[in-house]
Amino acid sequence: MIKTILIILILTTSSIGSEVKKFFNPRTIIVDEIDKFFKVRSKFTHNLKLKSKVKYVFNDGKNFKFKKEFELSEKNTIKIKIYKFGIKIAEFYSNGVEAKLKRLFKDDRVRLEENLNLSIFSKKRLDLPIKTNELIQIISSNIFTPLQSAKIVQESEKLLSISEDEIDFILNSSMEIEKIIIRDGRNTYIEYSDYRDVGNSTYRIPFNIYLKSENFSMMINHQSAIVANK
């Protein structure tokens, strides 16, 4: 009799446990934790000043090299100063509403957020629609799409793929983004490497960023990075 009651209790408990698991979906818990992690991370990595070497390579074989200074802010603003032969030739600023490119001896270029494209830098060669927040997130290596119905795939023991809005973020075991694959029509691939500590920040940033689109590739190599005053 006692054995029968124990068996019934075990079966009932197992049944209830399986029902509870439906509501406490591990996938949802992981997505929430990743979302929280990168929201906190962005508060630190969006206040950076970076001095970098940047190289563009185009499909016709031509390439251009510049030195750039990036100033990122968690207030959804970005400033980029562009130098050639030690002379500042242009300065880009966007506040998430309007973007402006000031150029030496040339007219300014202005774009509204909804029409922002990297072509603001070079009409003939750069064509990549991008939002201010996306640009900031890409430079600071953060997830730049809301994780509402993300799909998680375990790529290997050390790599996790998170997919949302036709964008794949490949994370390593240190919760650092190694690759981003944008499949929403922009067909862009981004790869990060050489993560380093910056100041007293808990979060490391990649000193090498490689971006490949259908029309061009861009390599960013940071020479120095400091946490800016908020």
MARBA-3410 file (N, C-alpha, C, O; in Angstrom, 1 decimal):
230
0.8,-1.2,0.0,0.0,0.0,0.0,0.9,1.3,0.0,0.7,2.2,-0.8 ~ 1.9,1.3,0.9,2.8,2.4,1.0,3.5,2.6,-0.3,3.7,3.7,-0.8 ~ 4.0,1.4,-0.9,4.7,1.5,-2.1,3.9,2.1,-3.2,4.4,2.9,-4.0 ~ 2.6,1.8,-3.3,1.7,2.3,-4.3,1.5,3.8,-4.2,1.5,4.5,-5.2 ~ 1.3,4.3,-2.9,1.2,5.7,-2.7,2.4,6.5,-3.1,2.3,7.6,-3.7
3.6,5.9,-2.8,4.9,6.6,-3.2,5.0,6.7,-4.7,5.4,7.7,-5.2 ~ 4.6,5.6,-5.4,4.7,5.6,-6.9,3.7,6.7,-7.5,4.1,7.4,-8.4 ~ 2.5,6.8,-6.9,1.6,7.8,-7.3,2.1,9.2,-7.1,2.0,10.1,-8.0 ~ 2.7,9.4,-5.9,3.3,10.7,-5.6,4.4,11.1,-6.5,4.5,12.2,-7.0 ~ 5.3,10.1,-6.9,6.4,10.4,-7.8,5.9,10.7,-9.2,6.4,11.7,-9.8
4.9,10.0,-9.6,4.4,10.2,-11.0,3.7,11.6,-11.0,3.8,12.3,-12.0 ~ 2.9,11.9,-10.0,2.2,13.2,-9.9,3.2,14.4,-9.9,3.1,15.4,-10.6 ~ 4.3,14.2,-9.1,5.3,15.3,-8.9,6.0,15.5,-10.3,6.3,16.6,-10.7 ~ 6.3,14.4,-10.9,7.0,14.5,-12.2,6.1,15.2,-13.2,6.6,16.0,-14.0 ~ 4.8,14.9,-13.2,3.9,15.5,-14.1,3.8,17.0,-13.9,3.8,17.8,-14.8
3.7,17.4,-12.6,3.6,18.8,-12.3,4.9,19.5,-12.7,4.9,20.6,-13.2 ~ 6.1,18.8,-12.4,7.4,19.4,-12.8,7.5,19.7,-14.3,8.0,20.8,-14.6 ~ 7.0,18.8,-15.1,7.1,19.0,-16.5,6.2,20.2,-17.0,6.5,20.9,-17.9 ~ 5.1,20.4,-16.3,4.2,21.5,-16.6,4.8,22.8,-16.2,4.7,23.8,-17.0 ~ 5.5,22.8,-15.1,6.1,24.0,-14.6,7.2,24.4,-15.5,7.4,25.6,-15.8
7.9,23.5,-16.1,9.0,23.8,-17.0,8.6,24.5,-18.3,9.3,25.3,-18.9 ~ 7.3,24.3,-18.6,6.8,25.0,-19.8,6.7,26.5,-19.5,6.9,27.3,-20.5 ~ 6.5,26.9,-18.3,6.4,28.3,-18.0,7.8,28.9,-17.6,8.0,30.1,-17.8 ~ 8.7,28.1,-17.1,10.0,28.5,-16.8,11.0,28.0,-17.9,11.8,27.1,-17.7 ~ 10.8,28.5,-19.1,11.6,28.1,-20.3,13.0,28.5,-20.1,13.3,29.7,-20.1
14.0,27.6,-20.1,15.4,28.0,-20.0,15.8,28.9,-21.1,16.7,29.8,-20.8 ~ 15.3,28.8,-22.3,15.6,29.7,-23.4,15.3,31.1,-23.1,16.1,32.0,-23.3 ~ 14.1,31.3,-22.5,13.7,32.7,-22.1,14.5,33.3,-21.0,14.9,34.4,-21.1 ~ 14.9,32.4,-20.1,15.7,32.9,-19.0,17.1,33.3,-19.5,17.6,34.4,-19.1 ~ 17.7,32.5,-20.4,19.0,32.9,-21.0,18.9,34.2,-21.8,19.8,35.0,-21.6
17.9,34.3,-22.6,17.7,35.6,-23.4,17.6,36.8,-22.4,18.3,37.8,-22.7 ~ 16.8,36.7,-21.4,16.7,37.8,-20.4,18.0,38.1,-19.8,18.3,39.3,-19.6 ~ 18.8,37.1,-19.4,20.1,37.4,-18.8,21.0,38.0,-19.7,21.8,38.9,-19.3 ~ 21.1,37.6,-21.0,21.9,38.2,-22.0,21.5,39.6,-22.2,22.4,40.5,-22.4 ~ 20.2,39.8,-22.3,19.7,41.2,-22.6,20.1,42.1,-21.5,20.6,43.2,-21.7
20.0,41.7,-20.2,20.4,42.5,-19.1,21.9,42.8,-19.1,22.3,43.9,-18.8 ~ 22.6,41.7,-19.4,24.1,41.9,-19.4,24.5,43.0,-20.3,25.4,43.8,-20.0 ~ 24.0,42.9,-21.6,24.5,43.9,-22.6,23.9,45.3,-22.3,24.5,46.3,-22.7 ~ 22.8,45.4,-21.7,22.2,46.7,-21.3,23.1,47.4,-20.3,23.4,48.6,-20.3 ~ 23.6,46.6,-19.3,24.5,47.1,-18.3,25.9,47.4,-19.0,26.5,48.4,-18.7
26.3,46.5,-19.8,27.6,46.7,-20.5,27.7,47.9,-21.3,28.7,48.6,-21.3 ~ 26.6,48.2,-22.0,26.5,49.4,-22.8,26.7,50.7,-22.1,27.2,51.7,-22.6 ~ 26.3,50.8,-20.8,26.4,52.0,-20.0,27.9,52.3,-19.8,28.3,53.5,-19.7 ~ 28.8,51.3,-19.8,30.2,51.5,-19.6,30.9,51.7,-21.0,31.7,52.6,-21.1 ~ 30.6,50.9,-21.9,31.3,50.9,-23.2,30.8,52.1,-24.1,31.4,52.3,-25.2
29.7,52.7,-23.8,29.2,53.9,-24.6,29.8,55.2,-24.1,29.4,56.2,-24.6 ~ 30.7,55.1,-23.2,31.4,56.4,-22.8,32.9,56.2,-23.0,33.7,56.1,-22.1 ~ 33.3,56.1,-24.3,34.7,55.8,-24.7,35.2,56.8,-25.6,34.5,57.4,-26.5 ~ 36.5,57.1,-25.5,37.2,57.8,-26.5,38.3,56.9,-27.1,39.1,56.4,-26.4 ~ 38.2,56.8,-28.5,39.1,55.8,-29.1,39.9,56.5,-30.2,39.4,57.3,-31.0
41.2,56.2,-30.3,42.0,56.7,-31.4,42.4,55.5,-32.2,42.9,54.5,-31.7 ~ 42.1,55.6,-33.5,42.1,54.4,-34.3,42.7,54.6,-35.7,42.7,55.7,-36.2 ~ 43.2,53.5,-36.3,43.6,53.5,-37.7,42.5,52.8,-38.4,42.0,51.7,-38.0 ~ 42.0,53.3,-39.5,40.9,52.8,-40.3,41.3,52.6,-41.7,41.8,53.5,-42.4 ~ 41.0,51.4,-42.3,41.3,51.2,-43.7,40.1,50.7,-44.4,39.4,49.8,-43.9
39.8,51.3,-45.6,38.7,50.9,-46.4,39.2,50.2,-47.7,40.2,50.7,-48.3 ~ 38.6,49.1,-48.0,39.0,48.4,-49.3,37.7,48.2,-50.1,36.7,47.7,-49.6 ~ 37.8,48.6,-51.4,36.6,48.6,-52.2,36.7,47.5,-53.3,37.8,47.0,-53.6 ~ 35.6,47.2,-53.9,35.5,46.0,-54.8,36.4,46.3,-56.0,36.8,45.3,-56.7 ~ 36.7,47.5,-56.4,37.5,47.8,-57.5,39.0,47.7,-57.2,39.9,48.0,-58.0
39.3,47.4,-56.0,40.7,47.2,-55.6,41.3,48.4,-54.9,42.3,48.3,-54.2 ~ 40.6,49.5,-55.0,41.2,50.8,-54.3,41.0,50.7,-52.8,40.0,50.1,-52.3 ~ 41.9,51.3,-52.1,41.8,51.4,-50.7,42.2,52.7,-50.1,43.0,53.4,-50.8 ~ 41.7,53.1,-49.0,42.0,54.4,-48.4,42.3,54.2,-46.9,41.6,53.3,-46.2 ~ 43.3,54.9,-46.4,43.6,54.8,-44.9,43.4,56.1,-44.3,43.8,57.2,-44.8
42.9,56.1,-43.1,42.7,57.3,-42.3,43.0,57.0,-40.8,43.1,55.9,-40.4 ~ 43.2,58.1,-40.1,43.2,58.0,-38.6,41.9,58.7,-38.1,41.5,59.7,-38.6 ~ 41.3,58.0,-37.2,40.0,58.5,-36.7,40.0,58.6,-35.1,40.7,57.8,-34.5 ~ 39.3,59.5,-34.6,39.0,59.6,-33.2,37.5,59.4,-33.0,36.7,60.2,-33.5 ~ 37.1,58.4,-32.2,35.7,58.2,-31.9,35.4,58.6,-30.5,36.1,58.3,-29.6
34.3,59.3,-30.4,33.8,59.7,-29.0,32.3,59.1,-28.9,31.4,59.6,-29.6 ~ 32.2,58.1,-28.1,30.8,57.5,-27.9,30.2,58.0,-26.6,30.9,58.3,-25.7 ~ 28.9,58.1,-26.7,28.1,58.5,-25.5,26.9,57.6,-25.3,26.3,57.3,-26.3 ~ 26.5,57.3,-24.1,25.3,56.6,-23.8,24.1,57.4,-24.1,23.0,56.8,-24.1 ~ 24.2,58.7,-24.4,23.1,59.5,-24.7,22.8,59.4,-26.2,22.1,60.3,-26.8
23.2,58.3,-26.8,23.0,58.0,-28.3,23.6,59.1,-29.2,23.0,59.5,-30.2 ~ 24.8,59.5,-28.8,25.5,60.5,-29.7,26.9,59.9,-30.0,27.4,59.1,-29.2 ~ 27.3,60.3,-31.1,28.7,59.8,-31.6,29.3,60.9,-32.3,28.7,61.7,-33.1 ~ 30.6,61.1,-32.1,31.4,62.1,-32.8,32.6,61.3,-33.4,33.3,60.6,-32.7 ~ 32.9,61.6,-34.7,34.1,60.9,-35.3,34.9,62.0,-36.0,34.4,62.8,-36.9
36.1,62.2,-35.6,37.1,63.1,-36.3,38.0,62.3,-37.2,38.5,61.3,-36.8 ~ 38.1,62.8,-38.4,38.9,62.0,-39.4,40.1,62.8,-39.8,40.0,64.0,-40.2 ~ 41.3,62.1,-39.8,42.5,62.8,-40.1,43.2,62.1,-41.3,43.2,60.9,-41.5 ~ 43.9,62.9,-42.1,44.8,62.4,-43.2,46.1,63.2,-43.1,46.0,64.5,-43.2 ~ 47.2,62.5,-43.1,48.5,63.2,-43.0,48.6,64.2,-41.8,49.2,65.2,-41.9
47.9,63.8,-40.7,47.9,64.6,-39.5,47.0,65.8,-39.5,47.0,66.6,-38.5 ~ 46.2,66.0,-40.6,45.3,67.1,-40.7,43.9,66.6,-40.6,43.5,65.7,-41.2 ~ 43.1,67.3,-39.7,41.7,66.9,-39.6,40.9,67.4,-40.9,40.9,68.6,-41.2 ~ 40.4,66.4,-41.6,39.8,66.7,-42.9,38.2,66.7,-42.8,37.5,67.2,-43.7 ~ 37.7,66.1,-41.7,36.3,66.0,-41.6,35.9,65.6,-40.1,36.7,65.1,-39.4
34.7,66.0,-39.8,34.1,65.7,-38.5,32.7,65.3,-38.6,31.9,66.1,-39.2 ~ 32.3,64.1,-38.1,31.0,63.6,-38.2,30.4,63.7,-36.8,31.0,63.3,-35.8 ~ 29.1,64.1,-36.7,28.4,64.1,-35.4,26.9,63.7,-35.6,26.3,64.1,-36.6 ~ 26.4,62.8,-34.8,25.0,62.4,-34.8,24.5,62.3,-33.4,25.1,61.8,-32.5 ~ 23.3,62.8,-33.2,22.6,62.7,-31.9,21.4,61.8,-31.9,20.6,61.9,-31.0
21.3,61.0,-33.0,20.1,60.1,-33.0,18.9,60.7,-33.7,17.9,60.0,-33.9 ~ 19.0,62.0,-34.0,17.9,62.7,-34.7,18.4,63.2,-36.1,17.7,63.1,-37.1 ~ 19.6,63.8,-36.0,20.2,64.4,-37.2,21.7,64.2,-37.2,22.3,64.2,-36.1 ~ 22.2,63.9,-38.3,23.7,63.7,-38.5,24.2,64.7,-39.4,23.6,65.1,-40.4 ~ 25.5,65.1,-39.1,26.1,66.2,-39.9,27.6,65.8,-40.1,28.3,65.4,-39.2
28.0,65.9,-41.3,29.5,65.7,-41.7,30.0,67.0,-42.1,29.6,67.6,-43.2 ~ 31.0,67.6,-41.4,31.7,68.8,-41.8,33.0,68.4,-42.4,33.8,67.6,-41.9 ~ 33.2,69.0,-43.6,34.4,68.6,-44.4,35.3,69.8,-44.7,34.8,70.9,-44.9 ~ 36.6,69.6,-44.7,37.5,70.7,-45.0,37.3,71.2,-46.5,37.5,70.4,-47.4 ~ 37.1,72.5,-46.6,36.9,73.1,-47.9,35.7,72.6,-48.8,35.7,72.8,-50.0
34.8,71.9,-48.1,33.6,71.4,-48.8,32.4,71.7,-48.0,32.4,72.0,-46.8 ~ 31.2,71.6,-48.7,30.0,71.9,-48.0,29.7,70.8,-47.0,30.1,69.6,-47.2 ~ 28.9,71.1,-46.0,28.5,70.2,-45.0,27.5,69.2,-45.6,26.7,69.6,-46.5 ~ 27.4,68.0,-45.1,26.4,67.1,-45.5,25.5,66.8,-44.2,26.0,66.5,-43.2 ~ 24.2,66.8,-44.4,23.3,66.6,-43.3,22.3,65.5,-43.7,21.8,65.4,-44.8
22.0,64.6,-42.7,21.1,63.5,-42.9,20.2,63.4,-41.7,20.7,63.5,-40.5 ~ 18.9,63.1,-41.9,18.0,62.8,-40.8,18.2,61.3,-40.4,18.7,60.5,-41.2 ~ 17.9,61.0,-39.2,18.1,59.6,-38.7,17.6,58.5,-39.6,18.2,57.5,-39.9 ~ 16.4,58.8,-40.1,15.7,57.7,-40.9,16.4,57.5,-42.3,16.2,56.5,-43.0 ~ 17.2,58.5,-42.7,17.9,58.4,-44.0,19.5,58.3,-43.8,20.2,58.4,-44.7
19.9,57.9,-42.6,21.3,57.9,-42.3,21.9,56.7,-43.0,21.4,55.5,-42.9 ~ 23.0,56.9,-43.6,23.7,55.9,-44.4,25.2,56.2,-44.4,25.6,57.4,-44.3 ~ 26.1,55.2,-44.4,27.5,55.5,-44.4,27.9,56.2,-45.6,29.1,56.7,-45.7 ~ 27.1,56.3,-46.6,27.4,57.1,-47.8,27.5,58.6,-47.6,28.0,59.3,-48.4 ~ 27.1,59.0,-46.4,27.3,60.4,-46.0,28.8,60.7,-46.0,29.2,61.9,-46.2
29.7,59.7,-45.8,31.1,59.9,-45.9,31.7,59.9,-47.3,32.6,60.6,-47.6 ~ 31.1,59.0,-48.1,31.5,58.9,-49.5,30.3,58.4,-50.4,30.0,57.2,-50.3 ~ 29.7,59.3,-51.1,28.5,58.9,-51.9,28.8,57.8,-52.9,27.9,57.0,-53.1 ~ 30.0,57.8,-53.5,30.2,56.9,-54.6,30.6,55.5,-54.0,30.4,54.5,-54.7 ~ 31.2,55.4,-52.8,31.8,54.2,-52.4,31.2,53.5,-51.2,31.2,52.2,-51.1
30.6,54.2,-50.3,30.1,53.6,-49.1,28.5,53.6,-49.2,27.9,54.6,-49.4 ~ 28.0,52.4,-49.1,26.5,52.3,-49.1,26.1,51.3,-48.1,26.1,50.1,-48.3 ~ 25.8,51.7,-46.9,25.3,50.8,-45.8,24.3,51.6,-44.9,24.8,52.4,-44.1 ~ 23.0,51.4,-45.1,22.1,52.0,-44.2,22.3,51.6,-42.7,22.5,50.5,-42.4 ~ 22.4,52.6,-41.9,22.7,52.3,-40.5,22.1,53.4,-39.6,22.1,54.6,-39.9
21.7,53.0,-38.4,21.2,54.0,-37.4,22.3,54.4,-36.5,23.3,53.7,-36.3 ~ 22.1,55.6,-35.8,23.1,56.0,-34.9,23.4,55.0,-33.8,24.6,54.8,-33.5 ~ 22.4,54.5,-33.2,22.6,53.5,-32.2,23.3,52.3,-32.6,24.1,51.7,-31.9 ~ 23.0,51.8,-33.9,23.6,50.7,-34.4,25.1,50.9,-34.6,26.0,50.1,-34.3 ~ 25.5,52.1,-35.1,26.9,52.5,-35.3,27.6,52.5,-33.9,28.7,52.0,-33.8
27.0,53.1,-32.9,27.6,53.1,-31.6,27.8,51.7,-31.0,28.9,51.3,-30.5 ~ 26.8,50.9,-31.2,26.8,49.5,-30.7,27.8,48.6,-31.4,28.5,47.8,-30.8 ~ 27.9,48.8,-32.7,28.9,48.0,-33.5,30.3,48.4,-33.0,31.2,47.5,-32.9 ~ 30.6,49.7,-32.9,32.0,50.1,-32.5,32.3,49.6,-31.1,33.4,49.2,-30.8 ~ 31.3,49.6,-30.2,31.5,49.2,-28.8,31.3,47.7,-28.6,31.4,47.2,-27.4
30.9,47.0,-29.6,30.6,45.5,-29.6,29.5,45.1,-28.6,29.7,44.4,-27.7 ~ 28.3,45.7,-28.9,27.2,45.3,-28.1,26.0,44.9,-29.0,26.1,45.1,-30.2 ~ 25.1,44.2,-28.5,23.9,43.7,-29.2,23.0,45.0,-29.5,22.8,45.8,-28.6 ~ 22.6,45.1,-30.8,21.9,46.4,-31.1,20.5,46.1,-31.7,19.9,47.0,-32.4 ~ 19.9,45.0,-31.3,18.5,44.8,-31.6,17.8,44.3,-30.3,18.4,43.5,-29.6
16.6,44.7,-30.1,15.8,44.2,-28.9,15.7,42.7,-28.9,15.3,42.1,-30.0 ~ 16.0,42.0,-27.8,15.8,40.5,-27.8,14.5,40.2,-27.3,14.3,39.9,-26.1 ~ 13.5,40.1,-28.2,12.1,39.8,-27.8,11.7,38.4,-28.1,11.1,37.8,-27.2 ~ 12.1,37.9,-29.2,11.8,36.5,-29.5,13.0,35.8,-30.1,13.0,35.2,-31.2 ~ 14.1,36.1,-29.5,15.4,35.6,-30.0,15.5,34.1,-30.0,15.0,33.4,-29.2
16.2,33.6,-31.0,16.5,32.1,-31.1,17.9,31.9,-30.7,18.8,32.5,-31.2 ~ 18.1,30.9,-29.8,19.4,30.6,-29.3,19.9,29.3,-29.9,19.1,28.3,-29.8 ~ 21.1,29.2,-30.4,21.7,28.0,-30.9,23.0,27.8,-30.3,23.9,28.7,-30.3 ~ 23.3,26.6,-29.7,24.6,26.3,-29.2,25.5,25.9,-30.3,25.4,24.8,-30.8 ~ 26.4,26.8,-30.8,27.3,26.5,-31.9,28.3,25.5,-31.5,28.7,24.6,-32.3
28.9,25.6,-30.3,29.9,24.7,-29.8,29.9,24.9,-28.3,29.1,25.5,-27.7 ~ 30.9,24.2,-27.7,31.0,24.3,-26.2,31.3,25.7,-25.8,31.0,26.1,-24.7 ~ 31.9,26.5,-26.7,32.4,27.9,-26.3,31.7,29.0,-27.1,31.9,30.2,-26.8 ~ 30.8,28.6,-28.0,30.1,29.7,-28.8,28.6,29.5,-28.7,28.1,28.4,-28.8 ~ 27.9,30.7,-28.6,26.5,30.7,-28.5,26.0,31.7,-29.6,26.5,32.8,-29.7
25.0,31.3,-30.4,24.4,32.2,-31.4,23.1,32.7,-31.0,22.2,31.9,-30.6 ~ 22.9,34.0,-31.0,21.6,34.6,-30.7,21.1,35.3,-31.9,21.8,36.2,-32.5 ~ 19.9,34.9,-32.4,19.4,35.5,-33.6,18.1,36.2,-33.4,17.2,35.7,-32.7 ~ 18.0,37.5,-33.9,16.8,38.3,-33.7,16.8,39.3,-34.9,17.8,39.9,-35.3 ~ 15.6,39.4,-35.5,15.4,40.4,-36.7,16.4,40.1,-37.8,17.0,41.1,-38.3
16.7,38.9,-38.1,17.6,38.5,-39.1,19.1,39.0,-38.9,19.8,39.3,-39.8 ~ 19.4,39.1,-37.6,20.8,39.4,-37.2,21.3,38.4,-36.2,20.6,38.1,-35.2 ~ 22.4,37.8,-36.5,23.0,36.8,-35.7,24.2,37.4,-34.9,25.1,38.0,-35.4 ~ 24.2,37.2,-33.6,25.3,37.6,-32.7,25.9,36.3,-32.2,25.3,35.5,-31.5 ~ 27.2,36.1,-32.4,27.9,35.0,-32.0,28.7,35.4,-30.7,29.6,36.2,-30.8
28.4,34.8,-29.6,29.1,35.1,-28.3,30.0,34.0,-27.9,29.7,32.8,-28.1 ~ 31.1,34.4,-27.3,32.0,33.4,-26.7,31.7,33.1,-25.2,30.7,33.7,-24.7 ~ 32.4,32.3,-24.6,32.1,31.9,-23.2,32.4,33.1,-22.2,32.0,33.0,-21.0 ~ 33.0,34.1,-22.7,33.3,35.3,-21.8,32.2,36.4,-22.1,32.3,37.5,-21.6 ~ 31.1,36.0,-22.8,30.0,36.9,-23.1,30.5,38.1,-24.0,30.1,39.2,-23.8
31.5,37.8,-24.8,32.0,38.8,-25.8,31.6,38.4,-27.2,31.6,37.3,-27.5 ~ 31.2,39.4,-27.9,30.7,39.1,-29.3,31.9,38.9,-30.2,32.8,39.7,-30.3 ~ 31.9,37.8,-30.9,33.0,37.4,-31.8,32.6,37.8,-33.2,33.5,38.2,-34.0 ~ 31.3,37.6,-33.6,30.9,37.8,-34.9,29.5,38.4,-34.9,28.7,38.0,-34.0 ~ 29.1,39.2,-35.9,27.8,39.6,-36.2,27.5,39.4,-37.6,28.3,39.8,-38.5
26.4,38.7,-37.9,26.0,38.5,-39.3,24.6,39.2,-39.5,23.6,38.7,-38.9 ~ 24.6,40.2,-40.4,23.4,40.9,-40.6,22.8,40.4,-41.9,23.3,40.6,-43.0 ~ 21.6,39.8,-41.8,20.9,39.2,-43.0,19.6,39.9,-43.4,18.8,39.3,-44.0 ~ 19.4,41.1,-42.9,18.2,41.8,-43.1,18.1,42.6,-44.4,17.4,43.6,-44.6 ~ 18.9,42.2,-45.4,19.0,42.9,-46.7,20.3,43.7,-46.8,20.7,44.1,-47.9
20.9,44.0,-45.7,22.2,44.7,-45.7,23.4,43.8,-45.9,24.5,44.3,-46.4 ~ 23.2,42.5,-45.7,24.2,41.5,-46.0,25.6,41.9,-45.5,26.5,42.1,-46.3 ~ 25.8,42.1,-44.2,27.0,42.6,-43.7,27.6,41.6,-42.6,26.8,41.0,-41.9 ~ 28.9,41.4,-42.6,29.5,40.5,-41.7,30.5,41.4,-40.8,31.3,42.1,-41.4 ~ 30.5,41.2,-39.5,31.4,41.9,-38.6,32.1,40.9,-37.7,31.5,40.0,-37.2
33.4,41.1,-37.6,34.2,40.2,-36.8,35.0,41.0,-35.8,35.6,42.0,-36.1 ~ 35.1,40.5,-34.5,35.8,41.2,-33.5,37.0,40.4,-33.0,36.8,39.1,-32.9 ~ 38.1,41.0,-32.6,39.2,40.3,-32.0,40.0,41.2,-31.2,39.8,42.4,-31.1 ~ 41.0,40.6,-30.5,41.9,41.4,-29.6,41.2,42.2,-28.5,41.3,43.4,-28.4 ~ 40.3,41.5,-27.7,39.6,42.2,-26.6,40.6,42.6,-25.5,41.5,41.8,-25.2
40.5,43.8,-25.0,41.4,44.3,-24.0,40.6,45.0,-22.9,39.5,45.5,-23.1 ~ 41.3,45.1,-21.7,40.7,45.8,-20.6,40.9,47.3,-20.9,41.9,47.7,-21.5 ~ 40.0,48.1,-20.5,40.1,49.6,-20.7,39.8,50.2,-19.3,38.7,50.2,-18.8 ~ 40.9,50.9,-18.8,40.7,51.5,-17.5,40.3,50.5,-16.4,40.8,49.4,-16.3 ~ 39.4,51.0,-15.6,38.9,50.1,-14.5,37.6,49.5,-14.8,36.9,48.9,-14.0
37.2,49.5,-16.1,35.9,49.0,-16.6,35.9,47.4,-16.4,36.9,46.8,-16.6 ~ 34.8,46.9,-16.0,34.6,45.5,-15.9,34.6,44.8,-17.3,34.9,43.6,-17.4 ~ 34.3,45.5,-18.3,34.1,45.0,-19.6,35.2,45.3,-20.6,35.6,46.5,-20.6 ~ 35.7,44.3,-21.3,36.7,44.5,-22.3,36.1,44.9,-23.6,34.9,44.7,-23.9 ~ 36.9,45.6,-24.4,36.4,46.0,-25.8,37.4,45.4,-26.8,38.6,45.2,-26.5
36.9,45.2,-28.0,37.8,44.6,-29.1,38.6,45.8,-29.7,38.1,46.8,-30.0 ~ 39.9,45.5,-29.9,40.7,46.6,-30.5,40.8,46.4,-32.0,41.3,47.2,-32.7 ~ 40.3,45.3,-32.5,40.2,45.0,-33.9,38.8,44.7,-34.4,38.2,43.8,-33.8 ~ 38.3,45.5,-35.3,37.0,45.3,-35.9,37.1,45.2,-37.4,37.6,46.1,-38.0 ~ 36.5,44.1,-37.9,36.5,43.9,-39.4,35.1,43.8,-39.8,34.3,43.0,-39.4
34.7,44.7,-40.8,33.4,44.8,-41.3,33.4,44.5,-42.8,34.2,45.2,-43.5 ~ 32.6,43.6,-43.3,32.5,43.3,-44.7,31.1,43.4,-45.2,30.2,42.7,-44.7 ~ 30.9,44.3,-46.2,29.6,44.4,-46.8,29.7,44.0,-48.3,30.8,43.6,-48.7 ~ 28.6,44.2,-49.1,28.7,43.8,-50.5,29.6,44.7,-51.3,30.1,44.3,-52.3 ~ 29.7,46.0,-50.8,30.5,47.0,-51.6,31.9,47.3,-51.1,32.7,47.8,-51.9
32.1,47.0,-49.9,33.4,47.4,-49.3,33.7,46.6,-48.0,32.8,46.0,-47.4 ~ 34.9,46.7,-47.6,35.3,46.2,-46.3,36.0,47.3,-45.5,36.6,48.2,-46.1 ~ 35.9,47.2,-44.2,36.5,48.2,-43.3,37.2,47.6,-42.2,36.6,46.7,-41.5 ~ 38.4,48.0,-41.9,39.2,47.4,-40.8,39.5,48.6,-39.8,40.1,49.6,-40.2 ~ 39.1,48.4,-38.6,39.3,49.4,-37.5,40.3,48.8,-36.5,40.0,47.7,-35.9
41.4,49.5,-36.3,42.4,49.0,-35.3,42.6,50.1,-34.3,43.2,51.2,-34.6 ~ 42.1,50.0,-33.1,42.2,51.0,-32.1,43.6,51.1,-31.6,44.3,50.0,-31.3 ~ 44.2,52.3,-31.5,45.5,52.5,-31.0,45.5,52.8,-29.5,46.4,52.5,-28.8 ~ 44.4,53.4,-29.1,44.2,53.7,-27.6,42.8,53.8,-27.3,41.9,54.1,-28.2 ~ 42.4,53.6,-26.1,41.0,53.7,-25.6,41.0,54.1,-24.2,41.7,53.6,-23.3
40.1,55.1,-23.9,40.0,55.6,-22.5,38.5,55.7,-22.2,37.7,56.0,-23.1 ~ 38.1,55.6,-20.9,36.7,55.8,-20.5,36.5,57.3,-20.4,37.2,58.0,-19.7 ~ 35.6,57.9,-21.1,35.3,59.3,-21.1,34.5,59.7,-19.9,33.8,58.9,-19.3 ~ 34.6,61.0,-19.6,33.8,61.5,-18.5,32.3,61.6,-19.0,32.1,62.1,-20.1 ~ 31.4,61.2,-18.1,30.0,61.2,-18.5,29.4,62.6,-18.5,28.3,62.9,-18.8
END
